[in-house]
């Protein structure tokens, strides 16, 4: 196959000669090319050397040019040709035209493009790889510097993907990744702005200016699309996704800063429960730095004597007698004071310090419990990392031997997650621990990868009911009551005890008693107390605690500062919403409202709820709602329904839409002028 050919032009740039075989191929469109302008027959290929200069401009300069890639304007094969030319002059120095050579480099160019694509694209999914995505980020940064236009990066992590790999195998995991990539392409309409940058991590780079609302909608659409079921080799797979979003250059002026901040936003999304998105904010960076410093301090906290074990009573639901204690780690930081375990325990798990801390807690708890009279037991949490240690049974034996505590007075609390990767090793560890004689409790039952199958082989003595089920146990509209009934029945059938965690109100306690839950743990009876308090209190062998707490459960509250309205009688009062929960709110703005006063609370956009003032202190009123609010997408609460104009009329209110576009204010038909019943403190 011929690739090289010769050509020449006259002084006006018209083709005076071209190799016969090339002339024949280019003449296939109809007319011969001889006599035509070279610049009309060939166009410079995009991306070629000097591609910013049209061919006619190169010829007009009357200077030599070399290896310029071009395409023939009517070549049906769309081949790529490289052309070089040298100007010709006569003896007097007059320009005569060009002589040159050409070659078909289509195969070479396609091979180079394929190699380049392999270097920048993921072989499995066809999306860009980490290198290819980095190039997009660099281009976005350069474009932003020129135009002062923002861009966005969405970092996506697949939730529960590891389960697919572990249960169906890596080939199935690869097929799943291919399907995820295809779905991303459909969401984005084109996939060239998306890439797979790691095992199950993807990234999207949007170099056009996009507002946060649109980015949030895109992130939610990505999550929704990825979370739809998959079918791999006949098996149905369900995974999820979490998304971290950064907006450049505000959130980072270098690729390194953007990558770090996207990671922080993704970490926040996972911390919020996964299956959601979070935008980067600078307080995340401050929190990350604070966490790094905390990690450094934690490494030395044990040696400096800053850690101690506290004990929370486990109380018999019917007799109020303490049956045992759960050992809980507490950290007294020399400068920050008490640090929440919810903050430092995850750090310990990520740094592998949890194994050392776990062994220390076990030894300390056994030593403290050995001094308690009677049959009081101590429960100690065992993390999945500790449980995976084949030396765990020996560590337990050493702690018992060192303290002299009877094995049956030690209870090890283990979460369901140990069954995911444990397999035969987990079963062997369970069997060895039971031979030692310690008791085993299944912690946080129902919140993890629950399966009744492992209850057949795992010799648990107790099931702990997670506080997420306890919270609404007294609510008639909740299913938690039925769930706890089933757990208690299951435990009874298997000869196990039950403990309810996180009990905080008297109505919860009463409901749990009716369901025959055996032991109660929570602030209703006692906060965790020091070892000295336990030793002093149980000196006579028993400890009876009377439950002290609110009569009804208080919902989770969200602190806020938001202007809303309160309607009473013929008057609409502007107030400020301070705290909000599913059951009530704290409002500010009215003076000395009597307890028992009824209000219609207006959240705007026809969202209304009726409530009663239960507490009134000066300008602050605590209002209890007639109906529970529901959670919204922003982590707050809203009324379950929007109220129609007909319903407003039924409660004596109309809607005035003339006040402000997009905002509706209630007015009372035939309202009488005069002073309102309540004074307002707002200006």
PLY file of the C-alpha trace (Angstrom):
ply
format ascii 1.0
element vertex 683
property float x
property float y
property float z
element edge 682
property int vertex1
property int vertex2
end_header
0.00 0.00 0.00
1.43 3.36 -1.13
1.61 6.18 1.42
4.21 8.70 0.13
3.53 11.18 -2.68
4.78 14.44 -4.20
3.12 17.73 -4.97
3.87 21.23 -6.22
2.05 24.55 -6.60
2.45 27.65 -8.70
3.06 31.10 -7.27
-0.69 31.53 -6.64
-0.91 28.37 -4.52
-2.67 26.29 -7.18
-1.72 22.62 -7.51
0.51 22.19 -10.57
1.52 18.60 -9.87
0.48 15.73 -7.62
1.48 12.06 -7.70
-0.79 10.19 -10.07
-2.26 7.73 -7.53
-3.12 10.50 -5.12
-4.56 12.65 -7.88
-6.75 9.76 -9.00
-8.07 9.16 -5.46
-8.77 12.81 -4.81
-10.41 13.17 -8.22
-12.91 10.47 -7.25
-15.21 13.21 -6.07
-15.62 14.38 -9.65
-13.09 16.93 -10.83
-9.29 16.57 -10.94
-7.36 18.40 -8.24
-4.77 19.88 -10.60
-5.38 23.58 -10.95
-7.21 23.88 -7.63
-5.84 25.84 -4.71
-3.97 23.60 -2.29
-5.66 25.41 0.62
-9.07 24.48 -0.81
-8.20 20.79 -1.14
-6.58 20.35 2.29
-7.54 21.60 5.74
-5.17 21.52 8.69
-6.10 18.78 11.16
-7.24 20.02 14.60
-4.44 19.61 17.11
-1.69 19.54 14.47
1.49 21.60 14.58
0.73 25.26 13.83
-2.93 24.30 13.58
-3.88 27.82 14.60
-2.67 29.00 11.14
-4.80 28.10 8.11
-2.95 26.42 5.25
-3.41 29.46 3.03
-1.58 31.58 5.60
1.36 29.12 5.66
1.61 29.27 1.88
1.37 33.05 1.85
4.41 33.34 4.14
6.45 31.68 1.35
8.53 29.88 3.92
9.25 26.20 4.37
6.93 24.20 6.58
7.26 20.65 7.81
5.05 17.77 8.96
1.70 19.58 9.10
-1.18 17.13 9.54
-4.13 17.67 7.18
-7.27 16.09 5.82
-8.55 16.24 2.27
-11.85 18.10 2.17
-13.52 15.38 0.08
-11.67 12.21 1.11
-14.40 9.60 1.86
-11.95 7.66 4.06
-11.17 10.76 6.16
-7.48 9.88 6.14
-4.82 11.99 7.83
-1.93 13.23 5.69
1.27 14.88 6.78
2.57 17.48 4.31
5.91 19.31 4.09
6.71 22.06 1.62
9.71 24.10 0.42
9.38 27.43 -1.46
10.92 27.60 -4.97
12.53 30.74 -6.46
14.20 31.55 -9.81
17.63 33.05 -10.35
16.30 36.52 -9.78
14.76 35.52 -6.47
11.17 35.53 -7.70
8.82 33.15 -5.89
7.63 30.33 -8.15
5.58 28.19 -5.77
6.13 25.17 -3.53
7.52 21.71 -3.99
6.63 19.21 -1.32
6.00 15.69 -0.16
3.06 14.05 1.61
2.35 10.79 3.38
-0.66 8.90 4.69
-0.17 8.69 8.48
-3.71 7.58 9.38
-2.61 4.26 10.91
0.23 5.90 12.83
-2.06 8.64 14.14
-4.78 6.18 15.17
-2.20 4.07 16.96
-0.89 7.12 18.81
-4.42 8.12 19.78
-5.11 4.59 21.03
-1.95 4.64 23.12
-2.89 8.05 24.49
-6.38 6.80 25.31
-4.98 3.76 27.13
-2.81 6.07 29.20
-5.75 8.28 30.21
-8.71 5.87 30.30
-9.75 2.97 32.48
-9.56 -0.33 30.59
-12.49 -1.84 32.52
-15.15 0.88 32.34
-13.97 3.00 29.41
-14.16 6.10 31.58
-11.16 8.28 32.26
-8.67 6.97 34.80
-7.03 8.98 37.57
-4.54 10.51 35.14
-7.30 11.43 32.70
-9.44 13.00 35.42
-6.45 14.97 36.71
-6.00 16.41 33.23
-9.65 17.56 33.29
-9.13 19.23 36.67
-6.00 20.99 35.43
-7.88 22.21 32.34
-10.71 23.47 34.55
-8.24 25.35 36.74
-6.60 26.96 33.70
-9.97 27.88 32.24
-11.06 29.35 35.54
-7.91 31.47 35.74
-8.60 32.90 32.27
-12.34 33.48 32.57
-12.86 33.70 36.36
-15.55 31.08 35.91
-16.21 28.42 38.53
-16.19 24.66 38.01
-17.23 21.69 40.10
-15.94 18.26 41.08
-18.18 15.45 42.35
-16.37 12.63 44.15
-18.46 9.44 44.29
-17.89 6.43 46.51
-19.98 3.27 46.16
-21.62 2.07 49.37
-21.80 -1.69 50.06
-19.72 -2.51 46.97
-17.32 -4.60 49.06
-20.19 -6.92 49.93
-20.70 -7.71 46.25
-17.00 -8.47 45.81
-16.92 -10.64 48.91
-20.10 -12.60 48.21
-20.19 -12.87 44.39
-16.48 -12.55 43.60
-14.30 -9.98 41.86
-15.50 -10.77 38.29
-19.04 -9.91 39.40
-17.70 -6.75 41.04
-16.05 -5.78 37.74
-19.32 -6.26 35.87
-21.06 -4.10 38.43
-18.49 -1.32 37.95
-19.11 -1.43 34.18
-22.85 -0.99 34.79
-22.21 1.89 37.19
-20.06 3.61 34.53
-22.83 3.19 31.96
-25.38 4.74 34.31
-23.08 7.71 34.97
-22.84 8.23 31.22
-26.62 8.35 30.96
-26.95 10.84 33.82
-24.32 13.11 32.26
-25.40 12.56 28.62
-21.72 12.01 27.88
-19.11 10.18 29.91
-15.95 12.09 28.99
-16.24 14.32 32.06
-16.42 11.27 34.38
-13.70 8.90 35.50
-12.95 5.95 37.72
-10.09 7.01 39.95
-9.88 3.97 42.23
-11.43 0.62 43.03
-14.99 1.86 43.61
-14.43 5.62 43.46
-15.60 7.78 40.58
-15.21 11.46 39.85
-17.08 13.96 37.68
-15.51 17.24 36.53
-17.86 19.96 35.27
-15.96 22.87 33.75
-19.03 24.99 33.03
-20.38 27.41 35.60
-23.04 25.65 37.69
-24.97 26.92 40.70
-25.15 24.92 43.93
-28.81 24.08 43.43
-28.09 22.42 40.10
-25.07 20.63 41.54
-27.16 19.33 44.44
-29.79 18.08 42.00
-27.12 16.35 39.90
-25.56 14.72 42.98
-28.97 13.44 44.10
-29.67 12.13 40.59
-26.32 10.30 40.58
-27.13 8.74 43.96
-30.64 7.77 42.87
-29.45 6.26 39.59
-26.57 4.30 41.09
-28.78 3.02 43.91
-31.24 1.27 41.59
-30.92 -2.57 41.66
-28.43 -4.34 39.37
-28.43 -7.85 37.95
-25.06 -9.56 37.68
-24.84 -13.18 36.55
-28.44 -13.70 37.55
-27.95 -12.23 41.02
-29.72 -9.07 42.15
-27.33 -6.55 43.70
-28.21 -3.35 45.54
-25.52 -0.79 46.31
-25.58 2.90 47.10
-23.46 5.98 46.65
-22.19 8.92 48.66
-21.03 12.13 46.99
-18.68 14.92 48.03
-18.85 18.18 46.06
-16.25 20.93 45.70
-16.60 24.14 43.70
-13.38 25.53 42.29
-11.47 27.71 42.52
-13.22 28.84 45.74
-12.68 25.42 47.37
-9.13 24.98 46.12
-6.69 26.59 43.71
-4.55 23.48 43.14
-5.37 19.92 42.15
-4.05 18.74 45.51
-6.26 21.10 47.50
-9.32 20.17 45.46
-8.67 16.44 45.88
-8.23 16.81 49.64
-11.35 18.92 50.04
-13.44 16.58 47.89
-12.33 13.76 50.17
-13.42 15.77 53.21
-16.83 16.46 51.68
-17.23 12.76 50.86
-16.20 11.85 54.40
-18.91 14.20 55.68
-21.49 12.53 53.42
-20.54 9.12 54.78
-20.65 10.47 58.32
-24.17 11.74 57.66
-25.36 8.20 57.05
-24.25 7.57 53.45
-26.55 7.75 50.46
-26.38 11.55 50.43
-24.20 14.42 49.20
-22.31 17.12 51.05
-20.63 20.29 49.80
-17.18 21.13 51.09
-17.04 23.88 53.67
-13.95 25.33 55.29
-15.02 24.17 58.73
-14.48 20.62 57.42
-10.83 21.49 56.93
-10.65 22.87 60.45
-12.34 19.73 61.76
-9.87 17.54 59.87
-6.93 19.40 61.38
-8.53 19.18 64.81
-9.03 15.45 64.28
-5.36 15.05 63.31
-4.25 16.78 66.51
-6.69 14.67 68.51
-5.26 11.52 66.95
-1.76 12.53 68.04
-2.98 13.17 71.60
-4.87 9.87 71.71
-1.71 7.92 70.90
-0.24 9.07 74.24
-3.43 9.38 76.30
-3.21 5.89 77.80
0.41 6.30 78.86
-0.38 9.69 80.42
-3.24 8.25 82.48
-5.92 10.34 80.79
-8.23 7.38 80.07
-10.56 5.81 82.57
-13.37 3.25 82.61
-16.84 4.36 83.69
-19.77 2.04 84.29
-23.42 2.44 83.29
-25.90 0.35 85.31
-27.98 -2.39 83.68
-31.23 -2.33 85.63
-33.91 -4.99 86.02
-36.97 -3.54 84.29
-39.43 -4.81 86.92
-37.52 -4.46 90.20
-35.27 -1.42 89.49
-32.35 -3.45 90.92
-28.97 -3.17 89.24
-27.95 -6.51 87.67
-24.63 -5.40 86.23
-22.73 -2.64 84.44
-21.44 -1.86 80.98
-17.81 -0.68 80.90
-17.45 2.53 78.87
-14.20 4.27 78.00
-13.84 7.94 78.92
-11.07 10.37 77.96
-10.21 13.33 80.19
-8.11 15.53 77.92
-5.81 17.87 79.88
-6.83 20.92 77.82
-10.17 20.04 76.20
-11.79 18.30 79.13
-14.12 15.32 78.51
-14.03 14.20 74.88
-16.99 12.29 73.48
-16.35 8.61 72.66
-18.25 9.22 69.41
-15.28 11.40 68.44
-12.27 9.42 69.61
-13.40 5.78 69.24
-13.55 6.02 65.40
-10.05 7.53 65.48
-8.86 4.61 67.60
-10.39 2.13 65.14
-8.79 3.79 62.12
-5.35 3.97 63.73
-5.46 0.37 65.01
-5.13 1.75 68.55
-8.45 0.11 69.35
-6.78 -3.27 69.96
-4.50 -1.82 72.64
-7.31 0.20 74.22
-9.68 -2.77 74.10
-7.24 -5.01 75.95
-6.66 -2.33 78.59
-10.42 -1.79 79.13
-10.95 -5.54 79.45
-8.24 -5.92 82.09
-9.39 -2.84 84.01
-13.07 -3.84 83.95
-12.28 -7.35 85.19
-10.18 -5.96 88.03
-12.92 -3.52 89.07
-15.71 -6.12 88.81
-13.76 -8.64 90.86
-14.18 -6.32 93.85
-17.96 -6.07 93.46
-20.08 -8.23 95.78
-22.62 -10.86 94.71
-23.30 -11.81 91.13
-22.98 -8.40 89.49
-21.68 -8.75 85.95
-19.58 -6.43 83.81
-20.12 -6.07 80.06
-17.22 -5.04 77.81
-17.50 -4.08 74.14
-15.36 -6.02 71.68
-14.79 -4.25 68.33
-14.71 -6.22 65.06
-10.97 -5.49 64.86
-10.45 -7.07 68.28
-12.68 -10.03 67.46
-10.67 -10.74 64.29
-7.53 -11.13 66.42
-6.90 -14.89 66.83
-5.36 -14.14 70.23
-8.62 -12.75 71.65
-9.46 -15.88 73.72
-6.00 -15.81 75.29
-6.35 -12.07 76.03
-9.66 -12.81 77.79
-8.10 -15.67 79.77
-5.22 -13.45 80.86
-7.60 -10.69 82.04
-9.68 -13.19 84.05
-6.62 -14.82 85.57
-5.02 -11.50 86.47
-8.18 -10.20 88.19
-9.59 -13.42 89.64
-13.05 -12.65 88.18
-15.30 -15.64 87.52
-15.76 -16.12 83.75
-19.57 -16.11 83.96
-19.49 -12.58 85.43
-17.81 -11.23 82.28
-20.02 -10.44 79.28
-18.52 -9.61 75.91
-20.68 -7.40 73.66
-20.17 -8.12 69.96
-21.81 -6.42 66.95
-23.30 -8.19 63.94
-20.56 -6.90 61.64
-18.16 -9.62 62.86
-20.15 -12.09 60.76
-19.48 -10.39 57.45
-15.86 -11.45 57.12
-15.56 -13.85 60.04
-16.64 -17.13 58.47
-15.22 -20.28 60.04
-12.71 -18.25 62.06
-15.54 -16.37 63.79
-17.33 -19.60 64.67
-14.10 -21.03 66.13
-13.60 -17.89 68.25
-17.18 -18.10 69.55
-16.71 -21.75 70.48
-13.45 -21.03 72.33
-14.95 -18.12 74.27
-17.88 -20.27 75.37
-15.47 -22.95 76.57
-13.79 -20.31 78.71
-17.22 -19.66 80.25
-17.79 -15.99 79.49
-21.19 -14.69 78.41
-21.78 -13.26 74.93
-24.18 -10.44 74.06
-25.26 -9.44 70.54
-24.95 -5.65 70.51
-27.01 -3.19 68.40
-29.24 -5.99 67.15
-31.15 -5.13 63.98
-29.01 -2.18 62.87
-26.35 -4.06 60.90
-26.33 -7.04 58.56
-28.99 -8.92 60.46
-29.45 -12.57 59.64
-31.20 -15.13 61.78
-28.86 -17.76 60.34
-25.91 -16.89 62.56
-28.06 -17.13 65.72
-28.11 -20.90 65.16
-24.34 -21.20 65.50
-23.33 -18.15 67.58
-23.93 -19.01 71.27
-25.24 -15.66 72.49
-26.67 -15.27 75.98
-28.25 -11.87 75.40
-29.61 -9.62 72.65
-29.23 -5.86 73.10
-32.02 -3.84 71.46
-30.53 -0.78 69.79
-31.74 2.63 70.97
-32.97 3.46 67.45
-35.84 1.02 68.14
-36.32 2.27 71.70
-36.80 5.93 70.73
-40.32 5.59 69.37
-41.45 2.51 71.29
-44.14 4.53 73.08
-45.43 6.08 69.86
-48.59 4.24 68.68
-47.89 5.18 65.07
-44.40 3.61 65.09
-43.57 0.03 64.14
-40.82 -0.10 66.74
-43.21 -1.61 69.28
-43.87 -4.56 66.96
-40.15 -4.94 66.18
-39.21 -5.09 69.87
-42.03 -7.59 70.49
-40.52 -9.83 67.80
-36.99 -9.45 69.23
-38.15 -10.34 72.75
-40.04 -13.39 71.44
-37.01 -14.50 69.44
-34.69 -14.10 72.42
-37.10 -16.01 74.68
-37.36 -18.88 72.19
-33.57 -19.13 72.04
-33.10 -18.85 75.80
-31.53 -15.39 75.68
-31.97 -12.28 77.81
-32.80 -8.85 76.39
-31.45 -5.38 77.21
-32.90 -2.14 75.85
-30.35 0.62 75.30
-30.79 4.39 75.42
-33.95 4.56 77.57
-34.57 8.19 78.53
-38.26 8.68 79.40
-40.89 7.10 81.63
-43.23 6.31 78.74
-40.44 4.36 77.04
-39.82 2.41 80.26
-43.50 1.60 80.69
-43.77 0.36 77.10
-40.65 -1.80 77.45
-41.94 -3.31 80.69
-45.17 -4.29 78.94
-43.10 -5.98 76.22
-41.21 -8.05 78.84
-37.78 -6.58 78.11
-35.49 -7.86 80.87
-32.89 -5.15 81.46
-32.88 -1.40 80.93
-29.88 0.78 80.19
-30.05 4.54 79.81
-30.05 8.01 81.34
-33.50 7.40 82.84
-31.72 5.35 85.50
-28.17 6.62 85.50
-25.37 8.22 83.58
-22.12 6.24 83.45
-20.35 6.62 86.82
-16.78 6.14 87.97
-15.43 2.89 89.39
-15.19 4.56 92.81
-18.90 5.42 92.81
-19.83 1.85 91.83
-17.62 0.35 94.55
-19.07 2.69 97.16
-22.71 2.20 96.11
-22.83 -1.60 95.74
-20.95 -2.23 98.95
-23.91 -4.04 100.52
-24.43 -6.26 97.47
-27.38 -4.49 95.88
-28.32 -1.16 94.33
-31.88 -0.08 93.64
-32.34 2.92 91.34
-35.58 4.79 90.88
-36.13 6.03 87.31
-35.95 9.81 87.05
-36.64 11.57 83.78
-39.24 13.21 81.54
-42.67 11.62 81.39
-42.55 11.52 77.60
-39.77 11.08 75.14
-38.35 14.29 73.74
-37.65 14.21 70.02
-34.32 15.04 68.45
-34.03 18.81 68.31
-32.54 20.97 65.56
-31.18 24.36 66.57
-32.27 27.06 64.14
-32.95 30.80 63.74
-35.86 31.26 61.39
-38.72 33.75 61.12
-42.11 32.05 61.05
-45.65 32.96 62.13
-47.99 32.05 64.99
-51.74 32.55 64.61
-54.07 33.00 67.57
-57.60 34.24 67.36
-57.80 37.15 64.95
-54.09 37.89 64.95
-50.93 36.77 63.16
-47.72 37.16 65.18
-44.19 37.12 63.70
-41.99 34.87 65.85
-38.56 33.28 65.63
-38.14 29.51 65.61
-35.26 28.59 67.92
-35.46 24.80 68.34
-37.45 22.29 66.31
-38.20 18.61 66.78
-40.76 16.20 65.42
-42.93 16.79 68.49
-42.60 20.50 69.18
-40.66 23.74 68.97
-39.23 26.61 70.97
-40.43 29.97 69.66
-39.38 33.48 70.65
-41.21 36.74 70.19
-44.37 36.74 72.34
-44.51 37.95 75.93
-46.00 36.01 78.88
-48.21 33.60 76.94
-50.30 31.42 79.31
-49.56 27.69 79.34
-52.28 25.87 77.43
-52.68 28.55 74.74
-53.35 27.10 71.29
-51.57 28.42 68.20
-51.50 27.63 64.50
-47.80 27.62 63.61
-47.08 28.82 60.06
-43.82 27.49 58.53
-44.55 29.17 55.18
-45.48 27.68 51.81
-48.87 26.51 53.24
-47.12 24.32 55.83
-49.09 24.53 59.06
-49.36 22.67 62.32
-51.50 23.23 65.41
-49.76 23.27 68.78
-50.22 23.98 72.47
-47.95 26.05 74.71
-46.55 23.71 77.37
-43.85 25.99 78.82
-43.73 29.78 78.91
-40.83 31.83 80.26
-40.86 35.51 79.35
-40.40 35.77 75.58
-39.81 32.03 75.05
-42.57 29.46 74.61
-42.28 25.70 74.27
-45.00 24.44 71.91
-46.12 20.82 71.60
-47.56 19.87 68.19
-50.83 17.99 67.74
-49.23 15.90 64.96
-45.68 14.66 64.52
-43.56 16.44 61.93
-41.56 14.42 59.39
-37.86 14.65 58.51
-36.92 16.69 55.48
-33.93 16.44 53.14
-31.90 19.03 55.08
-31.86 17.11 58.35
-34.66 19.16 59.89
-38.43 18.66 60.18
-41.54 19.86 58.34
-45.31 19.32 58.58
-46.49 16.16 56.88
-48.91 17.93 54.52
-49.42 21.30 52.88
-52.71 22.88 53.88
-55.26 23.73 51.20
-57.19 27.02 51.10
-60.33 25.07 52.03
-58.70 23.72 55.20
-57.53 27.23 56.11
-61.08 28.49 55.70
-62.29 25.73 58.01
-60.07 27.06 60.80
-61.11 30.64 60.10
-58.12 31.76 58.04
-57.62 32.98 54.51
-54.43 33.39 52.49
-53.10 36.80 51.49
-50.76 36.43 48.49
-50.33 40.15 47.99
-47.76 40.61 50.74
-44.69 39.29 49.01
-44.25 37.13 45.89
-43.64 33.51 46.79
-44.74 33.99 50.41
-48.23 33.44 51.77
-49.47 35.09 54.94
-52.73 34.13 56.65
-55.26 36.78 57.42
-58.49 36.46 59.29
-61.67 37.24 57.34
-63.58 40.20 58.80
-60.76 40.86 61.28
-61.55 43.59 63.76
-59.13 46.43 64.43
-57.78 46.77 67.92
-54.96 45.61 70.14
-53.74 42.00 69.81
-54.08 39.64 72.75
-50.32 39.14 73.13
-47.47 41.60 72.97
-44.57 40.84 70.67
-40.95 41.45 71.59
-39.72 41.49 67.99
-38.84 44.74 66.27
0 1
1 2
2 3
3 4
4 5
5 6
6 7
7 8
8 9
9 10
10 11
11 12
12 13
13 14
14 15
15 16
16 17
17 18
18 19
19 20
20 21
21 22
22 23
23 24
24 25
25 26
26 27
27 28
28 29
29 30
30 31
31 32
32 33
33 34
34 35
35 36
36 37
37 38
38 39
39 40
40 41
41 42
42 43
43 44
44 45
45 46
46 47
47 48
48 49
49 50
50 51
51 52
52 53
53 54
54 55
55 56
56 57
57 58
58 59
59 60
60 61
61 62
62 63
63 64
64 65
65 66
66 67
67 68
68 69
69 70
70 71
71 72
72 73
73 74
74 75
75 76
76 77
77 78
78 79
79 80
80 81
81 82
82 83
83 84
84 85
85 86
86 87
87 88
88 89
89 90
90 91
91 92
92 93
93 94
94 95
95 96
96 97
97 98
98 99
99 100
100 101
101 102
102 103
103 104
104 105
105 106
106 107
107 108
108 109
109 110
110 111
111 112
112 113
113 114
114 115
115 116
116 117
117 118
118 119
119 120
120 121
121 122
122 123
123 124
124 125
125 126
126 127
127 128
128 129
129 130
130 131
131 132
132 133
133 134
134 135
135 136
136 137
137 138
138 139
139 140
140 141
141 142
142 143
143 144
144 145
145 146
146 147
147 148
148 149
149 150
150 151
151 152
152 153
153 154
154 155
155 156
156 157
157 158
158 159
159 160
160 161
161 162
162 163
163 164
164 165
165 166
166 167
167 168
168 169
169 170
170 171
171 172
172 173
173 174
174 175
175 176
176 177
177 178
178 179
179 180
180 181
181 182
182 183
183 184
184 185
185 186
186 187
187 188
188 189
189 190
190 191
191 192
192 193
193 194
194 195
195 196
196 197
197 198
198 199
199 200
200 201
201 202
202 203
203 204
204 205
205 206
206 207
207 208
208 209
209 210
210 211
211 212
212 213
213 214
214 215
215 216
216 217
217 218
218 219
219 220
220 221
221 222
222 223
223 224
224 225
225 226
226 227
227 228
228 229
229 230
230 231
231 232
232 233
233 234
234 235
235 236
236 237
237 238
238 239
239 240
240 241
241 242
242 243
243 244
244 245
245 246
246 247
247 248
248 249
249 250
250 251
251 252
252 253
253 254
254 255
255 256
256 257
257 258
258 259
259 260
260 261
261 262
262 263
263 264
264 265
265 266
266 267
267 268
268 269
269 270
270 271
271 272
272 273
273 274
274 275
275 276
276 277
277 278
278 279
279 280
280 281
281 282
282 283
283 284
284 285
285 286
286 287
287 288
288 289
289 290
290 291
291 292
292 293
293 294
294 295
295 296
296 297
297 298
298 299
299 300
300 301
301 302
302 303
303 304
304 305
305 306
306 307
307 308
308 309
309 310
310 311
311 312
312 313
313 314
314 315
315 316
316 317
317 318
318 319
319 320
320 321
321 322
322 323
323 324
324 325
325 326
326 327
327 328
328 329
329 330
330 331
331 332
332 333
333 334
334 335
335 336
336 337
337 338
338 339
339 340
340 341
341 342
342 343
343 344
344 345
345 346
346 347
347 348
348 349
349 350
350 351
351 352
352 353
353 354
354 355
355 356
356 357
357 358
358 359
359 360
360 361
361 362
362 363
363 364
364 365
365 366
366 367
367 368
368 369
369 370
370 371
371 372
372 373
373 374
374 375
375 376
376 377
377 378
378 379
379 380
380 381
381 382
382 383
383 384
384 385
385 386
386 387
387 388
388 389
389 390
390 391
391 392
392 393
393 394
394 395
395 396
396 397
397 398
398 399
399 400
400 401
401 402
402 403
403 404
404 405
405 406
406 407
407 408
408 409
409 410
410 411
411 412
412 413
413 414
414 415
415 416
416 417
417 418
418 419
419 420
420 421
421 422
422 423
423 424
424 425
425 426
426 427
427 428
428 429
429 430
430 431
431 432
432 433
433 434
434 435
435 436
436 437
437 438
438 439
439 440
440 441
441 442
442 443
443 444
444 445
445 446
446 447
447 448
448 449
449 450
450 451
451 452
452 453
453 454
454 455
455 456
456 457
457 458
458 459
459 460
460 461
461 462
462 463
463 464
464 465
465 466
466 467
467 468
468 469
469 470
470 471
471 472
472 473
473 474
474 475
475 476
476 477
477 478
478 479
479 480
480 481
481 482
482 483
483 484
484 485
485 486
486 487
487 488
488 489
489 490
490 491
491 492
492 493
493 494
494 495
495 496
496 497
497 498
498 499
499 500
500 501
501 502
502 503
503 504
504 505
505 506
506 507
507 508
508 509
509 510
510 511
511 512
512 513
513 514
514 515
515 516
516 517
517 518
518 519
519 520
520 521
521 522
522 523
523 524
524 525
525 526
526 527
527 528
528 529
529 530
530 531
531 532
532 533
533 534
534 535
535 536
536 537
537 538
538 539
539 540
540 541
541 542
542 543
543 544
544 545
545 546
546 547
547 548
548 549
549 550
550 551
551 552
552 553
553 554
554 555
555 556
556 557
557 558
558 559
559 560
560 561
561 562
562 563
563 564
564 565
565 566
566 567
567 568
568 569
569 570
570 571
571 572
572 573
573 574
574 575
575 576
576 577
577 578
578 579
579 580
580 581
581 582
582 583
583 584
584 585
585 586
586 587
587 588
588 589
589 590
590 591
591 592
592 593
593 594
594 595
595 596
596 597
597 598
598 599
599 600
600 601
601 602
602 603
603 604
604 605
605 606
606 607
607 608
608 609
609 610
610 611
611 612
612 613
613 614
614 615
615 616
616 617
617 618
618 619
619 620
620 621
621 622
622 623
623 624
624 625
625 626
626 627
627 628
628 629
629 630
630 631
631 632
632 633
633 634
634 635
635 636
636 637
637 638
638 639
639 640
640 641
641 642
642 643
643 644
644 645
645 646
646 647
647 648
648 649
649 650
650 651
651 652
652 653
653 654
654 655
655 656
656 657
657 658
658 659
659 660
660 661
661 662
662 663
663 664
664 665
665 666
666 667
667 668
668 669
669 670
670 671
671 672
672 673
673 674
674 675
675 676
676 677
677 678
678 679
679 680
680 681
681 682
